[in-house]
């Protein structure tokens, strides 16, 4: 079984920073792209940023220059450093990864999400 578990969410003031983590565990052979999505109340889930196995990244225009994605392949973990947070960035943040498990098949896995609330 493969699991993704996010952590690091919470309440932060406007202009503040948070660092999210997402750790993959289970019968993992290889992890391909890893991504962060967010879903604000009443809105659809949207892609925030992604990182490939070799470290190539892409970002949504709304977070460029303020958010940074990184990964530690040895720990099967992806991080999201969020700076200069704005109230409109309040959302549940989800981790997603394409993982090859012991069955050698590649599936997409979602974490359960972590709440990020930006408010004074």
C-alpha positions as CSV (number, residue, x, y, z in Angstrom):
1,X,0.0,0.0,0.0
2,X,1.1,3.5,-0.8
3,X,0.2,6.6,1.3
4,X,0.9,10.3,1.1
5,X,0.7,12.2,4.3
6,X,0.8,16.0,4.4
7,X,1.8,18.1,7.3
8,X,2.7,21.7,8.2
9,X,-0.6,23.5,7.6
10,X,-2.1,25.9,10.1
11,X,-3.1,29.5,10.7
12,X,-0.8,32.2,9.5
13,X,-1.1,36.0,9.3
14,X,-1.1,37.8,5.9
15,X,2.4,38.2,4.7
16,X,3.6,35.2,6.7
17,X,5.2,31.9,5.7
18,X,4.5,28.2,6.0
19,X,6.3,25.1,4.9
20,X,4.3,22.1,3.9
21,X,5.7,18.6,3.8
22,X,4.3,15.5,2.1
23,X,5.9,12.1,2.8
24,X,5.2,9.0,0.7
25,X,5.4,5.6,2.3
26,X,4.6,2.0,1.5
27,X,5.7,-0.4,-1.2
28,X,7.4,2.2,-3.4
29,X,9.7,1.4,-6.2
30,X,10.0,4.8,-7.8
31,X,8.3,8.2,-7.5
32,X,7.9,10.3,-10.6
33,X,6.4,13.8,-10.6
34,X,5.1,15.2,-7.3
35,X,2.7,18.1,-7.1
36,X,0.8,20.4,-4.8
37,X,-2.8,21.3,-5.4
38,X,-5.1,23.5,-3.4
39,X,-8.9,23.8,-3.1
40,X,-10.5,26.9,-1.7
41,X,-14.0,26.9,-0.3
42,X,-16.5,26.7,-3.1
43,X,-13.9,26.4,-5.8
44,X,-12.4,23.6,-7.9
45,X,-9.1,22.0,-7.0
46,X,-6.2,23.7,-8.9
47,X,-2.6,22.9,-9.5
48,X,-0.2,25.1,-7.6
49,X,3.2,23.6,-8.5
50,X,4.9,20.4,-9.6
51,X,8.4,18.9,-9.6
52,X,9.7,16.1,-11.8
53,X,12.0,13.3,-10.6
54,X,15.0,15.2,-12.0
55,X,14.0,18.5,-10.3
56,X,12.3,20.5,-13.1
57,X,9.6,22.7,-11.7
58,X,6.6,24.6,-12.8
59,X,4.3,27.0,-10.9
60,X,0.9,28.6,-11.3
61,X,1.3,32.3,-12.3
62,X,-0.3,33.3,-9.0
63,X,2.4,31.9,-6.9
64,X,5.6,32.5,-8.9
65,X,8.2,34.2,-6.9
66,X,6.5,33.4,-3.6
67,X,6.2,29.6,-3.4
68,X,9.0,27.1,-3.8
69,X,8.7,23.4,-4.3
70,X,11.5,21.0,-3.5
71,X,11.9,17.3,-2.9
72,X,14.2,14.9,-1.0
73,X,14.2,11.7,-3.0
74,X,16.0,9.8,-0.2
75,X,13.1,10.6,2.1
76,X,10.3,10.3,-0.5
77,X,9.2,13.7,0.5
78,X,8.2,16.9,-1.3
79,X,8.1,20.3,0.3
80,X,6.2,23.5,-0.4
81,X,7.7,26.7,1.0
82,X,5.0,29.4,0.9
83,X,6.0,33.1,1.5
84,X,4.1,36.3,1.5
85,X,0.8,34.5,2.0
86,X,-2.4,36.3,1.2
87,X,-5.9,35.7,2.6
88,X,-7.1,34.5,-0.8
89,X,-4.6,31.6,-0.5
90,X,-6.7,30.0,2.3
91,X,-7.4,26.5,1.1
92,X,-6.8,22.8,1.7
93,X,-3.5,21.9,0.2
94,X,-3.2,18.4,-1.3
95,X,-0.1,16.5,-2.3
96,X,-0.2,14.3,-5.4
97,X,2.4,11.9,-6.8
98,X,2.8,9.4,-9.6
99,X,4.3,6.3,-7.9
100,X,5.4,3.0,-9.1
101,X,4.6,0.5,-6.4
102,X,5.8,-3.1,-5.8
103,X,3.4,-4.3,-8.5
104,X,5.5,-2.2,-11.0
105,X,2.4,-0.4,-12.1
106,X,2.3,3.4,-11.9
107,X,-0.7,5.1,-10.2
108,X,-1.5,8.6,-9.1
109,X,-1.9,9.0,-5.4
110,X,-3.5,11.8,-3.3
111,X,-2.9,12.8,0.2
112,X,-5.8,13.7,2.5
113,X,-4.9,17.4,2.5
114,X,-3.7,20.0,5.1
115,X,-5.6,23.2,5.9
116,X,-3.9,26.5,5.4
117,X,-5.7,29.5,6.7
118,X,-4.3,33.0,6.1
119,X,-6.0,35.5,8.4
120,X,-5.3,38.2,10.9
